[in-house]
């Protein structure tokens, strides 16, 4: 995310109960996904909207919802893209 080192997040337990809100370092975020799909026009539209929002100095989104899992998952910066047959 352009010029952002952290993001506002609501932390929830495995039952979905809120444990509170805070700023989470981007480097601490992990995803269960290893790829972001960018095959269909709809996929690309969602990606373009996310990129445009991330370029703003104040993020225009509500807090993301995260559940602590430790070091499991893929680091955000290591997630690749799935372009189908058109890299």
N, C-alpha and C positions, 0 to 999 in steps of 0.2 A: 504494500500500500504506500503510495507516494508520500514521502515525508512523515509517515506515521510510524511510531514505535509501539503503540499500544492501541487497544480498542475497548470501548465500554462494553461490559458483559454482565449478564445476570447469571450467577452460578446456581445450579440446581442439583439436588441429590438424585439418586436413581429412581425415586418415586415422583420426581418432578417438583418437589417442594423447593421453594426459593431459599437459598442460603445467603442471599444478599447480592448487591451490585458493586462493581468496582472496575478499575481499569486493569486489563490483562495485557501483558507484553505479547506482541505478535509472535515472538520466538517461542512462546510457551504453548501456542495453539497446535493441536494435532487434529487430523481428519481421518475418518475411517476410509475415505476414498484415496486412491492413488492417482486418479485422472479426473480432469474436468472435461465433460463432453462438449464439443463445439462442432457438431456434425450438421444439425439442421439449422435453418434460418432462426428458429425460436431459440435454440442454444446460443447462437451468436448474438442475438438481441439481448438475452439475459447477461451474457458476458460483457457486452458493450456498456450496458446500464451500470453494472458493478464497477467497471473501470472508470466510467465518468464520475460516479459518486466517490470513489476512492481518491480521485485527484483533487477534491475539494478540501480546503484547509480544515473545516469543521465537518466531520462525517455526518451526512444527512440521514443516517439510519438510526432506528431505535437500538438499544443494546442487543447484542447477539446473546443467545442462550447457550451456555456451556455446562458440561457435566465433567467433573474431574475424573481422569482415567490414568493419570501419571504419564509415563513415557510411551504409552501405546499409540498406534496410529502413525500417519505420515505427517512430517513437519510441513507446514503450509508452503514454505519456499521450495519444497521438494515435490510438490504435486505437479504432474505433467498434464498434457492436453491430449484429448482423443479427437483427431480430425477425421476419423474414418479413413477412407482411401485417398484423401486430399490433404497431405501434410502442409 
